[in-house]
Structures are given as structure tokens and as C-alpha cells.
């Protein structure tokens, strides 16, 4: 079985643990051997009988045979996720992608490293999901979408054809996104929104019709990388 270390001992850990249990119940694949978290209060303790081995930086010292699950992320930490991954300096191939057995990913869709796709989600044909994206339960990701690196998508989201969701953005549960709409890097869409027009980078919108509530600065390298990614044909 593949040995796994989960990076992050917060709320996301519990979701990941049960996702792995569901995968293993259908076909045993993973053995979780540890957790890494920067909360020193967790060091030396265990969660679900899995030991907390130390801080996140310890990942670089573990054997090359060990793979990781990146379980850090919320709307508050969506940009910080990129900094943690950058600091780790680990090859993307060291991060395992988890797809719940009830999810459906069409054969022409592409899913990168370190992604997490939860219960009941459908990813339609010719859609590309970049590495470290997380898609929660019961989402419908339509044809020819591009879901950017490190983006976070809540439950019961529906997209239509040609949608682009920028890197390290956050889409709240129950959101519907119209055809060919682009959500910019680092943007945030509040739960239950209807998005029929593009949302610029770093903007927080909410509602139907959506209104702007806030804006954050998005690092230039994330914006530049997105321009390359969305214009590539890989």
C-alpha cells in the first residue's frame, strides 16, 4: 500500500481521512502513517490514532517513497496555500490525488497532482483541473472548464461550458457560474451566488446579482502564471 502523510491537522484532515477510508473500503490503496502541522500543540499527539510527526517543513526529510496529501485551505488561507507549497519545494509528483469512488471524471478530463475530488462530483469531458485544486461534494463541473492550480470549490457548485476558475481562488457552496465566465486568480465568490460575468483577480463578490464586498492583493507571479496556463493547450 502507498504510504501517505497528510499535511494539515485542521478541519480538512477529517474530510481527507474519511475520503481515504472510502477509497480503501472499495480497493485498499493507502496507509496513512502521519500528519504534519505547524501547530506545536498538536506535536506528539495523534488524530484518529495517526501520529502528528511535527511541522510542515519536516515533509522534506521523509523518504521519497512517501506521498503527501495537501489538506490546508479555506477562503481565508487561499493565497497562503501557494506560499506553503512554494516553501516545501517538493515535486508535484510527491502529492497524491484523491478521487472519491462515487465521483465521475470523464475519460477526456485531466486532473493534476495533489487534487482532491469529493463525494458525488462530476467532472465532464475536456475539462482540465490543475494541481492542488480541491472540489467538494456534489459539484457539476461542465465541459471544457479550466480549474486553476490550488483553487478551492465548495459543495453543490454548478459550472457551465467554458468556465475558467483562476488559481488560489475560492468558490462558495451552491454557486452557479455561467457560460465562458472567468473567475480571476485569488478571487472569492460567496456561497449561493449567480455569476454571469467575469470576476477580476482578488475580488470578493456575493449574491444574485453579485456585488463586490472586498478586494485583496494577489501576488504577481500567480497572475502571470495564470495567463500562461489559460492560454496553453496542454
Rosetta blueprint (number, residue, H / E / L):
1 X L
2 X E
3 X E
4 X E
5 X E
6 X E
7 X E
8 X L
9 X L
10 X L
11 X H
12 X H
13 X H
14 X H
15 X H
16 X H
17 X H
18 X H
19 X H
20 X H
21 X H
22 X H
23 X H
24 X H
25 X H
26 X H
27 X L
28 X L
29 X L
30 X E
31 X E
32 X E
33 X E
34 X E
35 X E
36 X E
37 X L
38 X L
39 X L
40 X H
41 X H
42 X H
43 X L
44 X L
45 X L
46 X E
47 X E
48 X L
49 X L
50 X E
51 X E
52 X E
53 X E
54 X E
55 X L
56 X H
57 X H
58 X H
59 X H
60 X H
61 X H
62 X L
63 X L
64 X L
65 X L
66 X L
67 X E
68 X E
69 X E
70 X E
71 X L
72 X L
73 X L
74 X L
75 X L
76 X L
77 X L
78 X L
79 X L
80 X H
81 X H
82 X H
83 X H
84 X H
85 X H
86 X H
87 X H
88 X H
89 X L
90 X L
91 X L
92 X H
93 X H
94 X H
95 X E
96 X L
97 X L
98 X E
99 X E
100 X L
101 X L
102 X L
103 X L
104 X E
105 X E
106 X L
107 X L
108 X L
109 X L
110 X E
111 X E
112 X L
113 X L
114 X L
115 X L
116 X E
117 X E
118 X L
119 X L
120 X L
121 X L
122 X E
123 X E
124 X L
125 X L
126 X L
127 X L
128 X E
129 X E
130 X L
131 X L
132 X L
133 X L
134 X E
135 X E
136 X L
137 X L
138 X L
139 X L
140 X E
141 X E
142 X L
143 X L
144 X L
145 X L
146 X E
147 X E
148 X L
149 X L
150 X L
151 X L
152 X E
153 X E
154 X L
155 X L
156 X L
157 X L
158 X E
159 X E
160 X L
161 X L
162 X L
163 X L
164 X E
165 X E
166 X L
167 X L
168 X L
169 X L
170 X E
171 X E
172 X L
173 X L
174 X L
175 X L
176 X E
177 X E
178 X L
179 X L
180 X L
181 X L
182 X E
183 X E
184 X L
185 X L
186 X L
187 X L
188 X E
189 X E
190 X L
191 X L
192 X L
193 X L
194 X E
195 X E
196 X L
197 X L
198 X L
199 X E
200 X L
201 X L
202 X L
203 X E
204 X E
205 X E
206 X E
207 X E
208 X L
209 X L
210 X E
211 X E
212 X E
213 X E
214 X E
215 X E
216 X L
217 X L
218 X L
219 X L
220 X H
221 X H
222 X H
223 X H
224 X H
225 X H
226 X H
227 X H
228 X H
229 X H
230 X H
231 X L
232 X L
233 X L
234 X L
